Amino acid sequence: MIKWLLLMFFILVMVCSGYASMRRTRTVSDFFLGGRTVGPWLSAFAYGTTYFSAVIFIGYAGKVGWGFGLSDLWIVIGNTFVGSLFAWWLLARRTREMTARLGAMTMPEFLEARYDSRGMKIFAALVIFIFLVPYSASVYMGLSYLFEQTLGIPYLYAALIMCIFTGVYLVMGGYRAVALTDFIQGIIMVLGVFILLYYIVGSPQVGGLAAGIQKLAQIDPKLVSPVGPPGWMPMAGLVFLTSVGVFGLPQMVQKFYAIKDERAIRPATIVSTAFALIITFGAYFPGALSRLFFESLPVDAATGKPTPDLLMPQILNSTLPEAGAALIMLLVLSASMSTLASLVLVSSSSVALDMVKAFSPDLAARRGVLLLRVLCVVFIGLSLLLAVEKPAIILSLMAMSWGTISGAFLAPYVLGLFWKGVTRAGAWAGAITGMTISVVLSLYYNLDSGIIPLVGSAAMIVPLAVVPLVSLVTRPFPERHINRVFGPEQGRRGEMLIEKDKAYSTGN
């Protein structure tokens, strides 16, 4: 009863937030970026709750912890200090300035304006829409497994309920609704992590921190060593993929577009880093203890196959009291709803704002918000279809999606922000190279979960060399285009940004 009451209260708060935001959502900028008026705390929590979803608590925490033991804490360090601290320090200010100057609201729009290429905009839109579907489906799978274990709701019904809930909440309010609730969701996640650690570390199976580490060492000494049984290469691939990969993910970069002003970046950086440290440790440390609860992987009753996706749900269901399990359920739900909202927004915008605008600017201008809402529903439906199939390789598909999108965008986006010498040919070469490496090698190795992180890392690293090499031997942009992209001298920058923000807030 406690779980159901908390769940219904959570849903009510989300729907009310969507309704309240709907009344203030008049333009495409309102729907997609909250009018570029989001403050530091909401921006930080929006970044963190988008970064960490049900996949980290239900999928990755169990799977990685089962295989690597305590060495999975390297991911905590990478996600905190590279994926959060360094990402904000390096990218936030420059991204906010340049996208406002160019009038870009999406990654495809930025690439089009930066490289003066409508073709790149269409290419980027297709990559985003296609490869974010498995990512979204993996989040639905994690939630559905959790609801099946904690509430007894059949997997299919749980997935369907979450899809309907996501659609209603997001279609009404857009990014503003997400921003209004992310702070509450973030607080729930932080409280839930401390409760999760308290009960799992204090459980009879673990018996305290020191005893738990000793028991892991008795199972396999490598589970408590700096590098787990699979070796340092797979771990390095996971750390790089999940930490540096966020630099090229559109749903993460969107948070830099929407932040209110430059003064909000420093506090947002601090809050985001602290949030990442708490959440990642709260996920991966319990995952590392999973071998103390099971001798072998639990079996999915529906498929009859062992799956690491059930490790954490079953541990939570057997270890925590009713009230604690209810709060952890809200923790995972909170993490997932923000991630899903960002994925759906970014994916639907890739068609509504990018592809439609490329072929029919008048339609995009007149029906932009309606198109976004309709395509949100379409994307949610596609994600549901994939999640219902329950593919055993869903985590591998998600990792391939992450690697493909970051591989295609990271080098053209990051280098394009800072180096005036990147040419159109260089950006195209980097994008095609990253996508090709990820897709071809992932399929060649049959989506092997041990290889996928290394493939994704290669897909991000190689374009960082390809883009400058090709740019050095191809025709540069004219000075006029470079001045338009990188803007005037410092004296005029602030004035222009204010003018741009006023234009966005009025929908012009």
N, C-alpha and C positions, 0 to 999 in steps of 0.2 A: 504493500500500500504506500509506503514511504517513497519507493522508487517511482511509482505511477504518479503520485501527487507532485513530486519534484519535476518529473518529466512534463506533466501538463502545465505547471507553472512556467517552466522554461519556454515551452512552445508559445504560451500566451504572451510572454514578454517579447519574444521574437516577432510575433505577428503584429502586436501593437506598435513595435518599433517600425516595422515595414509600413504600416498604415500611416503613422505620424510622418514618416519620411516621404511617403507618396505625395502628400499635400505640398511639399516643398520641392518636388522633383518636376521641373518644367522643361529643362533643356537636356541635351545629350551630355553636356559637361556635368550637370547636376547628377544625372543617373550614373555616369561612369566614374567620375572623379570627385563627387561631392562638391562641385564648384571650385575645386582647388582651395578649400578653406579648412582642411583638417589639421587640428593642432598636434603638438608633439606627442602627448600621451596616447591619444587615439591612433596616431600614425605608428607609434612603436608597437602597441598591442596588435594593430592590424597586421603589421609585418610579422610579428611573432606567431600569432594564431594562424596566419596563412602558411607560414613555414612549417609548423608542426601540427599534423592532423592525426586522425585515427590510425593512419598507416604507421606512424612512428610508435604509437603505444601498442597497437594490436599486431601489426605485421613485422616491422623492422626490429622492434625491441625484443620480441621473442626469437625471431629468426637469427638475427645477428648475435644476440646474447647467447643463444644455444650453441652457435658455432664457434664464437670467439672468446666467450667468457668475459673477464674483466677488461680485456684489451679493447672491448667495444667503447670504452671511455675515451679513446682517441677521437671518436666521432663527436663526443661532447665538446672536447677542446676545439676541434675544427669548426663545428657549427656555431660555437659561441664567439670565437675570436676572429674567424675568417668570414663565415657566412653572415654574421651579424655586425660585429664591431667594425671590421675592415670594409665591409660592403657599404655601411652607412658613411664611414669616413671618406671613402674613395668616390662613391657614386652619387650620393644624395644631392649635394649642392649643385654639381655640374648638370645632373639630369634635370633637376627642377628648373634651372635657368634656361637650359637649351630647349627643353620641350615647350616651355612657356613662350620663348622667343619664336619658335618655329610653328606654334599653334598645333602641336602634336599631342594627341590624347592616348595613343596606343603605340606599341612597339612597331607595327607596320607603318604607321604614319610617321614615326620618327625616322625609320630607315628610308622611307620615300623622300622626306624632306632633306635628310642629311646627304643622301647620295643621288638626289634628283632622278629617281627611278620609280615609275609607277609599277613596273614589272616586279621590282623587289617588294613593293607593298603587297601585291597579290600573292607572291610566293610566300612571304612571311605569314599572311593571313591563313593560307592553306595549311602550312606547317603547324601553326598554333591550333587550329580547329581539329585537325586530324589526330595530332599526337597528345592533346590534353584529354581526350576521351578515356584512354586507359587509366590515366592518372586519376580522373574523377571516379571512374568505376572502382578503383582500388580503395578509395575512401569509403564509398558506399558498402563495399564488401566488409571492411573493418568494422563499420558501425553495425552492420547487420549481424555479423558474428557476435558482437558484444551484446546486442539486444536479445539475440537468441539464447545466450548463456545466462544473462542477468534477469530478463523479464519473461523468458519463455515464449517470446513472439517468434513464430516460424520465420526463417531467413527471408523468404520471398516477401512476406507481408512487411517485415521490418524494412527491407530495401524500398518497397513501394511507398510506405509511410514517409520515409526520409526524403524520397524524391518529391512527393507532393508538398511536404513541409518546406523544402528548399525552394521549390517553385513559387509558392505563395509568398514566402518571406522576401525573396529576392526580387521577384517581378514587380512587387508593389513599390519597394523603396530604393532599389539599386545600391550604389556604394554608400550613400548616406546612411541607409539602414544598417549596413555592415559596420560602418564607423561608430554609430551610436551604441551598438551592442558589444563591440569587441572589447571594450574596457571591462564590462561585466564578465564576459567570457574569460578574459585573461585572469581576473581575480579568482574565478572558479578554478581555473587550471592550476594556479599557484597553490591555492589551498588544497586542492585534490592531490597534488604531488606530495606535499608533506604528509598527508594522511596515508597515501599509498606507501611511502617509504616506511612510515612508523609501523604499519601492520605487517608488511612483508618482511622487513628486517627482524621484527619481533615474533614472527611465526615460529612454531615448533620445528618446521623444516629447516629454517635458517638459524634461529637461536642467537641472534645478535650479530653484529658486524664482524667481529674477529672470528667467531665460530663459523659463520657462513663462508668466509674466505678459506678457512682451514678445511671445511667440508668440500669445497670446490677443488682444492688442491689434492684431496684424497681421490676424487673422481678422475682427475687428470691434472698434473702439475702445470700444463700449458694453459689451463683455463685461468690461472692467476698470474701468468707471465706477461711481460709487456707486449708480446705478440702471440695471439691465439693460435690454435692448431692449424687453421687454413694457411697461415703464413703472412708475411708482411706485405706482399704485393696485393692480395685481395683487400686487406685492411686499408692500405694506402689508396686504392681505387675507391673504396667506399667513402673515406674521409674527403677525398678530392671531389668526388661526384656530388656529395651532399653539402659540401661547404662552398666550393668555388662555383658549383653549378648554379647556385641561386643568382649569380651575377647576370646570367642570361635568360632567366625565367621571366616572362612578361608579367605574370601575376605578382611577382615580387617587386619588379621595377615599378609597377603601377603605383606602389605606395610612395615612391619618391616624386612622381608626377603630382600627387594630390596634396602633398604637405603644404601648409599654409604659407610659410616664408622661410628665409634662410635662418632666422633666429631660432626657429623651432627644431632645427636639425640636431644641434648639440644635445639637448635634453632627450630627444628621441633616440639618439645613438646610445646614450647611457642606459635608458630604460629597456631598450630592445636587447642590449647585450646581457643585462642582468636577467631578463626574462628567458632568454635562450639558455643560459647556464642552468637555471632552475629546472626548466622543462626537459631539456635533453638528459640531464643527470637523473631526473625522476623517471624517465622512460628506459634508458639504456642500463642503468645499474640494476633495477629489478629484472630486466631481461637477462642480464648476466647470471642471475641466481636461479634461472628457470630449471637448470639441471638438478637442483635440490628438490624440486617438486615432482619431477617425472623421470622415469628411467628410459623412456622412449617417447617419441613424438605422439601426441594424442591423435586419434583417428576421427575424421569427419564422417558422421553417421550417414550423410547423404551420398557421399562419393565412395566411402569405404577406404579412403587413402589417408595416410598420416599427413598432417599439415602443421607447420609452426604457427599458423594464424590462430589456432585455438589455445596456444600456450598461455598467453596473458589473460584472455577471458576466463579460462578455467581457474587460473591462480587467483584472480580477483574474486571470483564467485565462491571459492572455498576458503579464502583467507580473511576477507573483510567482513565485518558485521553489516547488518542491513543498511544502516544509515551511511556507513563508509562506502559501501558498494554503490549506493545511490549517488553519492557525491562524485565518485570516480566515473560513473556512467555520464554524469553531467560534464566532467572534465573532458572525456573523449568526445562527447557530443559538441561541446564548445569549440574544441580544437578543430573538429571536422567541419562545422557549419561555416566558419570563417574561410577555411580553405576551399570548401565547395563553392561558396559565394564568389570568391576571387576567381576560381577556375572557370565558373560559368560566365561571369562577367567578361573576362578576358577572351574566352572562346567565342561567345556570341558577338562581341565587338569586332572580332576579326572578320566576321562576315558583314554585320550591319554597318560598321563604321569604315571598314577598309575595302572589302570587295564590292559592296553595293555602291559606295561612294566613288570607287574607281570607274564603274561602268554607268552609274546613274546618279550624279551628284544631287539633282533636284529631288529624287525620291529619298535619298539619305537625309537631306535637309528638312523635308516636309514630314517624314515619317520615321525619323531616326530613333526616337524613344520607343515607338511601337515596334519597330524592327528588333531592337534590343530585347524587348520583353518576349516577343515571339520566339526569337532564336535562343533565349535562355531556356525556354520550355523544350525546344528541339534538342539542345545539347544535353539537358537532364534526361530526356527520354533515351538518347543513344547510350549514355552512361549506364542507365538502368538495364538496358538490354545486355550489355556486356557483363555487368555485375551479376545478373541472374544466371548467366552461364557458369559462373564460379570457376573460371579457368585456373588450373593449378599454377600457371606461370604468371599470375596477375602481378606479383611483385617484380618479376623480371620485365613484364610489359611496362610497368610504371617506371622502372629504372631506365629502360630503353627510351621511353618518352622523355624523361628528364634529360638524358644524355643527348637525344636528338635535338630537342629544342634549344638547350644550352649550347650544343655544338654548332648549331646554325646561327645563333644570335650573339653569343658572348663576344667573339672577336670583332665583328662589325660594330656592335653596340659600344663596347668599352673603348676600343681604339678610336672609334669615330667620335667619341666624346672629347678625347684629349689630343689627338694628333690630326693636324690639318692636312697631312700628306696622304691620308687614306683615299684611294680613288674608287670610282664605281666598280671597275674591274676587280680591284683588290677585295672589296666587300663581297661581291658576288662569288669570287673564288673561295673566300673563307666560309661563307654560308653553305655553298654546295659541298665543299670538302667536309665540314663538320657533320652535315646531315648524312652524307654518303658513308662516312666511316662508321657512324653509329648504326644505321639501318643495315648495311651490308654485313658488317662483322657480327652484329647481334644475330642476324638470321643464319649466318654461316656457322656460328657456334650454338645454334638451336636454342637461343635465349637462355643459355646456361647462367644460372644466378651467380655462380662464382666468377664468371668472365665479364658479365654485363657491366659492372662498375669500372673495370679496366678499359673496356671499350668506350664507355661514356667519357672517361677521363681523357683518352686519346682523342676523342671527337672534339673536346674543348681545347686541348693543348696544341694540336697540329695547326688549326686555323690561326692561332696567335703568331705562328711563323709564316703561314701562307699569305695572310693579308698584307704584311709589310713587304714581303718579297715581290708579290705581284704589283703592289702599289708603286714600288720603286722603278718598275720598268714599263708602266702604262701611263697614259695621258692624265695629268693632274687636272683638278677642277680650276676654272678661271677664278681670278682674285675676287670678282664680284660675288660668286656663289659662296666662297669661303667667308667673306665678310658678312653675308646674310646669315650663315649658319653659326658662326662663332661670335657674332654680334659686335657692337660698337665698343669704344673704350670704356673703362670703368665708370667714367662720369655719367654716361647715359644709361648704364645697365639697369640700375634700380628704377629709373623713371619708366623705361620700356616695360619692365616686368609688371609694374603697377598698372600700366595701361592695358597690358595683356590680361591681367587678372580681372580688371573691370569688364573687359569684353567677354570673358568666359562667364562671369557671374550673371551677365544679362543675356547670355545665349547668342551673342553676335560673333 
